[in-house]
Amino acid sequence: MCGIVGYIGKKHDGISVVLDGLQSLEYRGYDSAGVAFIGRQGQGVTIKQVGQVANVRRALAEDKATVAKASLAIGHTRWATHGLPNTKNAHPHFNTDKTIFAVHNGIIENYALLREKLEAAGYTFVSQTDTEVIPHLIDFHYHQLNDFGKAFETALQELEGAYAIAAFTTHEPGKLFAARLSSPLVLGVGEQEYILASDPTAIMEHTKDVIYLEDHEMVLLTGDSYSIKNIRHAKTVSRKAEKLTFDTSQTELGDFPHFMLKEMFEVPDAIRAAIRGRVRLEEANVKLGGLEEVRQQLSHIDRIIIVSCGTSYYAGLVGEYLIEELAGIPVEVQLASEFKYREEPLTRSTALLAISQSGETADTLAALKKVEGHGILRLGVVNAVGSSIARLTDAGVYLHAGPEQAVASTKAFIAQVTVLSLIALELSRDNATKLFQPMLEALADLPSQAAKVLAQADDIKKLAQKYAHYQDFLYIGRRYSYPCALEGALKLKEVSYIHAEGYAAGEMKHGPLAMIDEHFPTFALACDSPLLDKTYSNIEEIRARKGPVIAIATEGNKQIKKLTDDVIYIPKTIEQTQPQLIALAEQLFSYYVAIEKGLNVDRPRNLAKSVTVE
């Protein structure tokens, strides 16, 4: 939520670097955007616009009087938390005399008290944001200390909440300051230049050498040096740069009209990447290098708590079924936002498994921090290499799905479910069930089966056009299809703004049937399973109340056509690997409904890709 980019150096025009970086971060926020830099006469300049980064580019092109190449610049793309999306609330924010400029990602929880204190000291606020207290607070301390670095650090000590901050002052125009606490910030190290960003995708074009800042760390950048300090312990930090590995072409649209469609068509490759080197058919084995160091601890685990949010939570629900059925270990799946506030007994034989696409989800990070010092094994399933969750956990498994630019998760969800299948197999190693070998074979077949689902895109598009005018939808499923019903409903809500609910099919008579009529379609997940006949009964209940029904069923099922209005078929596979194929069909349907409604499918209203604040 919100994206930050900062530049200092002599190699490139800082404004261009910042704007390009912000454009790559628009999935993090797109309510408004802005840049700040030092202008021709040494004065600070801000250009802010409502909407996308392209609007800032246009405003800069029209303002030739103050705009010049800049060796120092900061920028921000906003997802509104405090205050409406308008130019006054857009970042960067500044102090009264426009000598201090700051961008911020996160939430300052004590901003109201700080604002009251600063207003009493004579400071005037022009926005509704929590962020505006930052430049005023730095200014307050600067007048007392006459040293911007000390003023910046002192101000940080007063801030409560979560933040990634970049700031500069015209008093010391050759320096760029930044800090992080519970909000991601990465430093790109180039030749005679440094780039700060919320995400490595904003840096890759210029350098692949990065340093991930940790909590309570502050960095001072000049054109040819950097220094990092842990302000909690008042110690200088020495950390070598890491090398980014993925290809920048993965963040480009190519021939696709939208990132969401592109990322769905990348699903076969995402599954291949998730199982590559891990599923070993010839050895009838699975190998997860990320868990090898904790294998001994895992053998003593008698309870697993999965913590996650949103789509990742639904992947966790599939993981619950998989781990309990294959490994026989009890699993609880909890929303991270609830887990961190619960009081419950935890023992050393419990493992906490965090799932997050970005690896920066604030609530999931907080859940991991809650169990620090309890001796509990902390595992992670993340996509972003080097992310906060990846660094905070004791061990884990990367998705390797590649960057996901569309706000609504597609290939990452499917990769999460695939990796959870591998973890379930790993945990069942010493007590392998009759499902072990069939699971290995089914996982190996999944990429080609996903391709067969994608081959039906045109047919699914026609279905979406038929149903796009409805205002309500119900999704139902049993066993492994139940989490898919929840995720299918979420995907439709996210991108099409149609009210949709997911339910366990067995719950139909316990309330949901009251909603059903000819204007309320149902998406019935009716793939082959031991409970398929029971799902047929639920469909009959809906038909008896004139509810339209679309089914997702296993190819070869002719009976389903007699019970439903429309059917999407998925290839035949075992029940445990159906979720990936069901989800892909649901995603395509949601995508084409949103397109039919003329909506911005990659950037749904009110949503951001990476939820880095509570």
PyMOL commands that set and color helices and strands:
alter all, ss='L'
color gray80, all
select helices_A, chain A and resi 14-24+26-28+53-62+111-120+133-145+148-158+200-202+248-251+259-265+267-275+281-283+289-298+310-327+336-339+362-370+388-392+411-427+429-431+436-454+457-467+481-496+505-510+512-515+532-543+559-563+575-596
alter helices_A, ss='H'
color red, helices_A
select strands_A, chain A and resi 3-9+32-38+44-50+72-78+93-94+100-108+161-169+176-181+186-189+193-197+209-212+217-221+226-230+235-237+242-243+279-280+285-286+303-308+331-335+350-356+377-382+395-398+472-477+499-504+522-526+549-554+566-570
alter strands_A, ss='S'
color yellow, strands_A
deselect
rebuild
show_as cartoon
